[in-house]
Amino acid sequence: MPLQKEAKTKLITDYHRHDTDTGSPEVQIAIMTGRIQQLTDHLRANKSDQSCRRGLLKLVGQRRRMLSYLRQADYQRYLGITESLNLRHK
């Protein structure tokens, strides 16, 4: 189940770097975090939904790889996005 259009648009406007930015690492990480929260809530209600659990694990891995890329590319942006999204970081 994808994010609702309004929620996705709000995430893009909150984390974009310029007006037409929809693909920067910050925006992608914010959208993935929103989906992860949505899937986590769904799994709390539906504990036996294994296909959803697999999708959640794939999304968490994708976000982790994106965060490691951002950490190597620009550490200050990495710290900013992890602090604003309340993500743990090393």
C-alpha positions as CSV (number, residue, x, y, z in Angstrom):
1,M,0.0,0.0,0.0
2,P,1.7,3.2,-1.1
3,L,1.7,6.5,0.8
4,Q,-1.2,8.8,0.2
5,K,-0.5,11.6,-2.3
6,E,-0.9,14.3,0.3
7,A,1.5,12.7,2.8
8,K,4.1,12.1,0.1
9,T,3.8,15.7,-1.2
10,K,4.3,17.0,2.4
11,L,7.4,14.9,2.8
12,I,8.8,16.1,-0.5
13,T,8.2,19.8,0.4
14,D,9.7,19.3,3.9
15,Y,12.9,17.7,2.7
16,H,13.6,19.0,-0.8
17,R,16.7,20.9,-1.6
18,H,15.2,23.1,-4.4
19,D,11.8,23.6,-5.9
20,T,11.8,20.8,-8.4
21,D,13.7,18.3,-6.2
22,T,12.0,14.9,-5.8
23,G,15.0,12.5,-6.0
24,S,17.6,13.7,-3.6
25,P,18.7,11.3,-0.9
26,E,17.0,13.3,1.8
27,V,13.7,13.1,0.0
28,Q,14.0,9.4,-0.8
29,I,15.0,8.6,2.8
30,A,12.0,10.6,4.1
31,I,9.6,8.8,1.8
32,M,11.0,5.4,2.8
33,T,10.7,6.3,6.5
34,G,7.0,7.2,6.0
35,R,6.4,3.9,4.2
36,I,8.3,2.0,6.9
37,Q,6.1,3.6,9.7
38,Q,3.0,2.7,7.7
39,L,4.0,-0.9,7.2
40,T,5.1,-1.2,10.8
41,D,1.6,-0.1,12.0
42,H,0.0,-2.5,9.5
43,L,2.1,-5.4,10.9
44,R,1.2,-4.6,14.5
45,A,-2.4,-5.2,13.5
46,N,-1.8,-8.1,11.1
47,K,1.0,-10.2,12.7
48,S,0.8,-13.1,10.2
49,D,1.2,-11.0,7.0
50,Q,4.5,-12.4,5.8
51,S,4.5,-10.7,2.4
52,C,4.2,-7.4,4.1
53,R,7.0,-8.3,6.5
54,R,9.3,-9.1,3.5
55,G,8.5,-5.8,1.9
56,L,9.2,-4.0,5.1
57,L,12.6,-5.7,5.4
58,K,13.5,-4.9,1.8
59,L,12.5,-1.2,2.4
60,V,14.6,-1.0,5.6
61,G,17.6,-2.4,3.8
62,Q,17.2,0.1,1.0
63,R,16.9,3.0,3.4
64,R,20.0,1.7,5.2
65,R,22.0,1.6,2.0
66,M,20.8,5.1,1.1
67,L,21.8,6.4,4.5
68,S,25.3,4.9,4.2
69,Y,25.7,6.5,0.8
70,L,24.7,9.9,2.2
71,R,27.0,9.4,5.1
72,Q,30.0,8.9,2.8
73,A,29.0,11.7,0.4
74,D,28.1,14.5,2.8
75,Y,28.2,13.8,6.6
76,Q,26.5,17.1,7.6
77,R,23.4,16.3,5.4
78,Y,23.4,12.8,6.9
79,L,23.4,14.2,10.5
80,G,20.6,16.6,9.5
81,I,18.3,14.0,8.0
82,T,18.9,11.4,10.8
83,E,18.1,14.1,13.5
84,S,15.0,15.4,11.7
85,L,13.6,11.9,11.2
86,N,14.6,10.7,14.6
87,L,16.7,7.8,13.2
88,R,19.5,6.2,15.1
89,H,23.0,6.6,13.6
90,K,26.6,5.7,14.4
